[in-house]
Amino acid sequence: MTTMTVQKIEDKKARCNDRLIKGISLVELMISLSLGLFILSLAVSSLVAVNKRAHYHRQLNDISETARFAFALIAHDIKEVRYWRTLMQHTQLSGSAYISTISDECLANSRSWSSAIQQTVFVVNDGTQNYPCIAQDGYIHGDILTLRGVKHELPTAFNANHLYVKTNGVQSRFYFGKDSALSSNTLNSGTQHQVFTHSYYIGDSNQLCHGLPIPSLFWQTVKQGLPTPEELLRGVEHLQVTLGLDLDGDMIIDNYQVADSNTNWPAVRSIEVELLVRSLCRDREHVDKQSYLIGNAVYSVNDNFYRQRFKKTFLLY
């Protein structure tokens, strides 16, 4: 190998070593960092968007589940109301318990509300008129839906302070459990059923999320013959009811009315229930400025809660 060839090889090695020692240039470094940051920002943005979408769908799923359970509770009561209406068409009602004819009153210390067993449906429109039992128990707004009936399931144990009906299809006896053995309540070949009265309404759960109160679906139920509140489902924010009436007895609905327009309660054949359900906690990145038309009420909001409106119709025949 000539001296010139050896020198060329050595020069090439030297140039390569110089490049290795110098590394990449500042311009190349800046371009690489910029590309890396751009790719990272895209990845982070995509992750944030995915998380927001997942959070949104979780909220809607929770809201839908709340509405589904609320309608299931009402549907169960409606089934029992239909059953009791069928029995009442063929029976004469008597017994030791006082049978109240008052349908538009609920006093906290009175048993007349739970004893109005012949009044199977009653609705108070957007207020607590004659319903102080609910007014004092955290009522917020919306309609009050009262349903009365008897449970299909035959009781296996009797509570002395619960109301019961014994019926044989022709006659019925109405009494408290403690009086079941009285002669005035005896009935041949009769089955005994527990009586219920439930008034659904929107109340204050007395729970907070981020310092804001959470509304809830309540019902006023019967304990020892007296109205007693029970919380059912948090997040139900509004309740409205529309009634379908059969005015000529042909089992066809002739007219739809809100509660304060109706005076013919035996003619009620369907109940349309609308619920507005919201998330329990606010999301500052979500803004709701809608006006919701629910029943005959307009409900306007300006806050950070997720909401959905639901509607379902229940037949009473």
C-alpha positions as CSV (number, residue, x, y, z in Angstrom):
1,M,0.0,0.0,0.0
2,T,1.5,3.4,-1.0
3,T,2.1,6.2,1.4
4,M,-0.6,8.3,-0.4
5,T,-3.3,5.7,0.0
6,V,-2.5,5.3,3.7
7,Q,-2.7,9.1,4.1
8,K,-6.2,9.2,2.4
9,I,-7.5,6.5,4.8
10,E,-6.1,8.3,7.8
11,D,-7.8,11.6,6.6
12,K,-11.2,9.8,6.3
13,K,-10.9,8.4,9.8
14,A,-10.1,11.8,11.2
15,R,-13.1,13.4,9.5
16,C,-15.4,10.6,11.0
17,N,-13.9,11.1,14.4
18,D,-14.6,14.9,14.1
19,R,-18.2,14.3,13.3
20,L,-18.6,11.9,16.3
21,I,-17.0,14.4,18.6
22,K,-19.1,17.3,17.4
23,G,-22.5,15.3,17.7
24,I,-25.7,16.7,16.2
25,S,-26.0,20.4,15.5
26,L,-28.2,22.8,17.5
27,V,-30.6,23.1,14.6
28,E,-31.0,19.3,14.4
29,L,-31.5,19.2,18.1
30,M,-34.2,21.9,18.0
31,I,-36.0,20.2,15.2
32,S,-36.0,16.9,17.0
33,L,-37.3,18.4,20.2
34,S,-40.0,20.3,18.3
35,L,-41.2,17.1,16.6
36,G,-41.1,15.2,19.9
37,L,-43.2,17.9,21.7
38,F,-45.7,18.0,18.8
39,I,-46.2,14.3,18.9
40,L,-46.4,14.3,22.7
41,S,-49.0,17.1,22.7
42,L,-51.1,15.2,20.1
43,A,-51.0,12.1,22.4
44,V,-51.9,14.1,25.5
45,S,-54.8,15.9,23.6
46,S,-56.1,12.5,22.4
47,L,-55.9,11.1,25.9
48,V,-57.7,14.1,27.4
49,A,-60.4,13.9,24.8
50,V,-60.9,10.1,25.4
51,N,-61.1,10.8,29.2
52,K,-63.7,13.5,28.7
53,R,-65.8,11.3,26.4
54,A,-65.6,8.4,28.9
55,H,-66.5,10.8,31.7
56,Y,-69.5,12.1,29.7
57,H,-70.8,8.7,28.9
58,R,-70.4,7.5,32.5
59,Q,-72.5,10.5,33.7
60,L,-75.2,9.7,31.1
61,N,-75.2,6.1,32.1
62,D,-75.6,6.9,35.8
63,I,-78.4,9.4,34.9
64,S,-80.2,6.8,32.8
65,E,-79.9,4.2,35.5
66,T,-81.4,6.6,38.0
67,A,-84.4,7.2,35.7
68,R,-84.8,3.5,35.0
69,F,-85.0,2.7,38.8
70,A,-87.4,5.6,39.4
71,F,-89.8,4.4,36.6
72,A,-89.5,0.9,37.9
73,L,-90.7,2.0,41.4
74,I,-93.7,3.9,39.9
75,A,-94.5,1.0,37.5
76,H,-94.6,-1.4,40.5
77,D,-97.0,0.8,42.3
78,I,-99.2,1.3,39.2
79,K,-99.4,-2.5,38.9
80,E,-100.7,-2.7,42.4
81,V,-103.1,0.2,41.8
82,R,-104.6,-1.7,38.9
83,Y,-105.0,-4.8,41.0
84,W,-106.8,-2.9,43.8
85,R,-109.0,-1.1,41.2
86,T,-110.1,-4.5,39.9
87,L,-110.9,-5.7,43.3
88,M,-112.8,-2.5,44.3
89,Q,-115.1,-2.8,41.3
90,H,-116.6,-6.0,42.8
91,T,-116.3,-5.5,46.5
92,Q,-118.0,-3.6,49.3
93,L,-115.5,-2.1,51.7
94,S,-115.9,-2.0,55.4
95,G,-113.9,-2.9,58.5
96,S,-112.6,-1.5,61.8
97,A,-110.2,1.1,60.2
98,Y,-111.5,4.5,59.4
99,I,-112.1,4.8,55.6
100,S,-111.3,8.4,54.7
101,T,-112.9,10.1,51.7
102,I,-110.3,12.9,51.9
103,S,-108.1,12.8,48.8
104,D,-106.5,16.2,48.8
105,E,-104.9,16.5,52.2
106,C,-101.8,15.1,53.9
107,L,-101.3,16.2,57.5
108,A,-98.3,15.1,59.4
109,N,-100.1,13.7,62.4
110,S,-103.3,12.4,60.8
111,R,-104.2,9.0,59.5
112,S,-106.8,10.3,57.0
113,W,-104.1,10.4,54.2
114,S,-103.3,6.7,54.5
115,S,-106.9,5.8,55.0
116,A,-108.3,7.3,51.8
117,I,-108.0,3.8,50.2
118,Q,-110.7,4.4,47.7
119,Q,-108.7,7.3,46.2
120,T,-106.2,5.4,44.1
121,V,-104.6,8.3,42.3
122,F,-104.2,11.9,43.2
123,V,-101.8,14.6,41.9
124,V,-100.9,18.0,43.3
125,N,-99.7,20.4,40.7
126,D,-96.4,22.2,41.3
127,G,-96.8,22.8,45.0
128,T,-97.8,21.4,48.4
129,Q,-101.3,22.8,48.7
130,N,-103.0,20.8,51.5
131,Y,-99.8,18.6,51.7
132,P,-98.0,20.1,54.7
133,C,-96.7,16.6,55.5
134,I,-94.4,17.0,52.5
135,A,-93.9,20.8,52.7
136,Q,-92.1,20.3,56.0
137,D,-89.9,17.4,54.7
138,G,-87.7,19.3,52.2
139,Y,-90.0,19.6,49.2
140,I,-88.2,21.6,46.5
141,H,-90.6,21.9,43.4
142,G,-92.6,19.8,40.9
143,D,-95.7,17.8,41.1
144,I,-96.7,15.3,43.9
145,L,-97.9,12.0,42.6
146,T,-99.9,9.9,45.2
147,L,-100.7,6.3,44.5
148,R,-102.7,4.0,46.7
149,G,-103.4,0.2,46.4
150,V,-102.8,-3.2,47.9
151,K,-99.8,-5.5,47.4
152,H,-100.2,-8.6,45.4
153,E,-97.9,-10.6,47.6
154,L,-99.7,-12.1,50.6
155,P,-98.0,-11.1,53.9
156,T,-96.2,-13.8,55.8
157,A,-96.1,-11.7,59.0
158,F,-98.3,-8.9,60.2
159,N,-97.3,-5.6,61.6
160,A,-99.7,-4.3,64.3
161,N,-99.5,-0.7,62.9
162,H,-99.8,-1.5,59.2
163,L,-103.0,-1.3,57.2
164,Y,-104.5,-4.4,55.6
165,V,-107.4,-5.4,53.3
166,K,-109.0,-8.8,53.5
167,T,-111.1,-9.6,50.4
168,N,-113.1,-12.5,49.0
169,G,-114.0,-10.8,45.7
170,V,-117.4,-9.7,46.9
171,Q,-116.6,-8.0,50.2
172,S,-113.5,-6.4,51.7
173,R,-112.5,-5.5,55.2
174,F,-110.1,-2.6,56.0
175,Y,-108.2,-2.8,59.3
176,F,-104.9,-2.3,61.2
177,G,-102.9,-5.5,61.8
178,K,-103.5,-5.3,65.5
179,D,-107.3,-5.6,64.8
180,S,-107.2,-8.5,62.4
181,A,-109.0,-10.8,64.8
182,L,-111.9,-8.5,65.5
183,S,-115.3,-9.8,64.5
184,S,-115.9,-6.7,62.3
185,N,-112.9,-7.8,60.2
186,T,-113.7,-11.5,59.7
187,L,-114.5,-12.7,56.2
188,N,-114.9,-16.2,54.9
189,S,-112.5,-17.4,52.3
190,G,-110.7,-14.1,52.1
191,T,-107.1,-13.2,51.2
192,Q,-105.2,-10.5,53.2
193,H,-103.1,-7.9,51.5
194,Q,-101.1,-5.0,52.9
195,V,-102.2,-1.5,51.9
196,F,-99.7,1.1,50.7
197,T,-99.9,4.8,50.1
198,H,-97.0,6.5,48.3
199,S,-96.6,10.2,47.4
200,Y,-93.7,10.8,45.1
201,Y,-92.0,14.2,45.1
202,I,-88.7,16.0,44.7
203,G,-86.9,16.9,48.0
204,D,-83.6,17.9,49.4
205,S,-81.3,15.0,50.2
206,N,-79.4,17.1,52.7
207,Q,-76.2,15.9,50.9
208,L,-73.7,18.2,49.2
209,C,-71.2,17.7,46.4
210,H,-68.7,20.5,45.9
211,G,-70.7,22.5,48.4
212,L,-73.9,22.3,46.3
213,P,-77.1,20.5,47.5
214,I,-78.2,17.3,45.7
215,P,-82.0,16.9,44.9
216,S,-83.6,13.5,45.3
217,L,-86.7,11.6,44.6
218,F,-88.6,10.9,47.8
219,W,-91.8,9.2,48.7
220,Q,-94.1,9.8,51.6
221,T,-95.0,6.4,52.8
222,V,-97.1,5.0,55.7
223,K,-95.6,4.0,59.1
224,Q,-97.9,3.3,62.0
225,G,-100.7,4.8,59.8
226,L,-98.9,8.2,59.6
227,P,-97.1,9.8,56.6
228,T,-93.3,9.3,56.8
229,P,-90.7,10.5,54.2
230,E,-88.1,8.1,52.7
231,E,-85.4,9.1,50.2
232,L,-85.3,6.9,47.1
233,L,-82.9,8.1,44.4
234,R,-80.5,11.0,44.4
235,G,-80.1,13.1,41.3
236,V,-83.8,13.3,40.3
237,E,-84.3,17.0,40.0
238,H,-87.9,17.6,38.7
239,L,-91.2,15.6,38.4
240,Q,-94.2,16.5,36.3
241,V,-97.4,14.5,35.7
242,T,-100.0,14.6,32.9
243,L,-103.2,12.7,33.3
244,G,-105.2,10.8,30.6
245,L,-108.9,10.8,31.3
246,D,-111.7,8.5,30.0
247,L,-114.7,10.8,30.3
248,D,-117.4,8.6,28.7
249,G,-116.5,5.2,30.2
250,D,-115.5,3.5,26.9
251,M,-111.9,2.7,28.1
252,I,-110.5,5.2,25.5
253,I,-108.7,8.3,26.7
254,D,-110.6,11.4,25.7
255,N,-108.6,14.1,27.2
256,Y,-105.2,14.9,28.7
257,Q,-104.9,17.3,31.7
258,V,-102.4,18.6,34.2
259,A,-103.3,18.0,37.8
260,D,-104.8,21.4,38.7
261,S,-107.2,21.1,35.8
262,N,-108.7,17.7,36.9
263,T,-111.6,17.2,39.2
264,N,-112.7,13.7,38.0
265,W,-110.1,11.4,39.6
266,P,-112.0,8.1,39.0
267,A,-111.8,8.9,35.2
268,V,-108.0,8.8,35.2
269,R,-106.9,6.0,33.0
270,S,-103.2,6.9,32.3
271,I,-100.4,8.7,34.1
272,E,-97.6,10.3,32.0
273,V,-94.6,10.9,34.2
274,E,-91.7,13.1,33.2
275,L,-88.5,13.2,35.1
276,L,-85.5,15.5,34.8
277,V,-82.4,13.7,36.2
278,R,-79.0,15.4,36.7
279,S,-75.5,14.3,37.7
280,L,-74.8,14.4,41.4
281,C,-71.7,16.6,41.1
282,R,-70.9,19.5,38.7
283,D,-68.2,19.4,36.0
284,R,-66.7,22.9,35.6
285,E,-65.8,22.0,32.0
286,H,-69.4,21.4,31.1
287,V,-72.0,24.2,30.9
288,D,-75.8,23.7,30.8
289,K,-77.8,26.8,30.0
290,Q,-80.9,25.1,28.7
291,S,-84.6,25.7,29.4
292,Y,-86.2,22.3,29.9
293,L,-89.9,21.9,29.0
294,I,-91.1,19.2,31.4
295,G,-94.8,18.7,31.6
296,N,-96.4,22.1,31.9
297,A,-93.3,23.6,33.6
298,V,-90.3,25.4,32.1
299,Y,-87.2,24.8,34.1
300,S,-84.3,27.0,33.2
301,V,-80.7,26.4,34.4
302,N,-77.3,27.9,34.2
303,D,-74.8,25.7,35.8
304,N,-72.3,22.8,35.3
305,F,-74.4,19.7,35.7
306,Y,-75.3,17.0,33.2
307,R,-79.0,16.5,32.7
308,Q,-81.5,14.3,30.7
309,R,-85.2,14.4,30.5
310,F,-87.2,11.2,30.5
311,K,-90.9,10.4,29.9
312,K,-93.0,7.3,30.4
313,T,-96.7,6.6,30.3
314,F,-98.4,4.1,32.7
315,L,-101.9,2.7,32.0
316,L,-104.3,2.1,34.9
317,Y,-106.4,-0.5,33.1
